[in-house]
Amino acid sequence: MQWEAVIGLEVHVQLATQSKIFSGAPTTFGAEPNTQACAIDLGMPGMLPVFNGKALEMAVRFGLAIGAHINKVSVFDRKNYFYPDLPKGYQISQLDHPIVETGHIDILLDNGETKRIGVTRAHLEEDAGKSLHEDFHGMTGIDLNRAGTPLLEIVSEPDLRSAKEAVAYLRKLHAIITYLGISDGDMSQGSMRCDCNVSVRPKGQTELGTRTEIKNVNSFRFVEKAINHEIERQIELIEDGGKVVQETRLYDSERDETRSMRSKEFANDYRYFPDPDLLPVEIDDAYIERIRETLPELPEAKQARFQSQYGLNATDASILAGSREQADYFEMAAEVAGDARLAANWVMGEVAKFLNQHDLDIGRCPVSAEALGQLIQRIRDNTISGKIAKDVFEAMWAGEGSADEIIDKRGLKQVTDTGAIEAIVDEVIANNAPQVEQYRASDDAKRGKLIGFFVGQVMKASKGKANPQLVNQVLRQKLDS
């Protein structure tokens, strides 16, 4: 039987406010446990919440960026449950009247097509604290620094059909929130956490299968692996005669498997009711329009501009516009280099390779965009070849100096003197008589392949310094004569 996966994501985005959503306590990451929780966060008797207007503004910015409907009246509710890191015994969230509803995010598929993914809603809520298990033998510690941090929970429609599509959606969502400046999106610090709702059904069936929810997956790679594992698990279970149970599961990255945590709860299990300490939030058209005017150039608009302004194809433009930092890095490098196409190739090539090898994002790249642009200038003016430029880039990465300093220090300037290159070519031809005879006995098609051997020999003899275009030109003249 052919199966189809049906996937929806619930993404919790930690908003980049200075203080918490209902108190004045700071939200700085990495502070000593329980040093950033005030009486309101601790749920002390008589403490009343005061709504942080900056969180509202950020939620509206996001809604406008995804073409969503902004509700002019939204309501905070109490979601009641007991857990040690939730001192009040309830979480303040939004159920029936969220701030944002019915938007969309477009993703680029591997085949170059665009797919629209619906966003059901985005609502504001407070984060809970954190349970710490590793440092306490047989006990659990509670850190309430995170309690009360503002979250925007973004819920997609079940429009995703594969783990790759889910990751593409998540990356696009990450790009949008960082472009907007409403979150740093750092998944390693919990600034963006993903719950994956996964079900399978026979292809062609319209009825949805029973879904499971994989909680708190904290990287793009783990989202893909967790969803793929869960799809395989559900198909095997059904084909073996079993039934999928609606439940919450945990992804174990070390074992690459999902494990059952608890049966899935429903809304009525939480006894939602409007929070009596918080009035409904009311906004008007003027407020929405003021925020709309502050929106930056967003990923899709930047991608379209990269295509029209720099002549990039849709795939390359999409990759470069994938994050605000990368887009800015590329544009600065292109401006300094005077060649956008070459700058794009370097950012997506050597720069991306070194960043991946060292597990860094582009914001921490040791080679600045200006420095990369200057290196590309030296390729364009034939000071060095593209091959030698890779060695220079590696030295720049290691902190050995600018491109010009490294080129001078190592004596890497390209040989462009025709006389010097002719001398090397003559030597290579004299030392490789059988290959010369084979070349001259071949037709034009075969000669095109054989010329590569001679170019390699010349480049080896010149230690990579000879200008490749000039080498080709001189070689053809002498071999064909």
Secondary structure as UniProt FT lines:
FT   STRAND          3..14
FT   TURN            29..30
FT   TURN            33..34
FT   TURN            39..43
FT   TURN            45..46
FT   HELIX           53..65
FT   TURN            66..67
FT   STRAND          69..70
FT   STRAND          73..74
FT   STRAND          77..80
FT   TURN            84..85
FT   TURN            87..88
FT   STRAND          90..93
FT   STRAND          100..108
FT   TURN            110..111
FT   STRAND          114..126
FT   STRAND          130..132
FT   TURN            134..135
FT   TURN            137..138
FT   STRAND          141..143
FT   TURN            145..148
FT   STRAND          150..156
FT   HELIX           163..180
FT   HELIX           187..189
FT   STRAND          192..202
FT   TURN            203..204
FT   STRAND          212..217
FT   HELIX           220..239
FT   TURN            240..241
FT   STRAND          247..252
FT   TURN            253..256
FT   STRAND          257..263
FT   HELIX           267..270
FT   STRAND          273..274
FT   TURN            276..277
FT   STRAND          281..282
FT   HELIX           285..292
FT   TURN            293..294
FT   HELIX           299..310
FT   HELIX           314..320
FT   TURN            321..322
FT   HELIX           324..337
FT   HELIX           340..346
FT   HELIX           347..351
FT   HELIX           352..357
FT   TURN            358..359
FT   HELIX           362..364
FT   HELIX           369..380
FT   TURN            381..382
FT   HELIX           386..397
FT   TURN            398..399
FT   HELIX           403..410
FT   HELIX           418..431
FT   HELIX           433..440
FT   HELIX           444..461
FT   TURN            462..464
FT   HELIX           468..480
//
